[in-house]
């Protein structure tokens, strides 16, 4: 088995993947899970890293509505 990761690190990895795959709905749920694990983001913690990643995401461009 691979190196041991904490639950917070595992959720952070999933959060980063959700962001990379343009799934803000999933990323939001994962961020809430990190917020549940940690009361306050400590420097270097998974929650602090997630907040840092959020700050680096450019504002999303609006997608045109699809018509059927």
Secondary structure, DSSP 8 states (H G I E B T S, - for coil): ------HHHHHHHHHHHHHHTT-HHHHHHHHHHHHHH-SS--TTSHHHHHHHHHHHS-----------
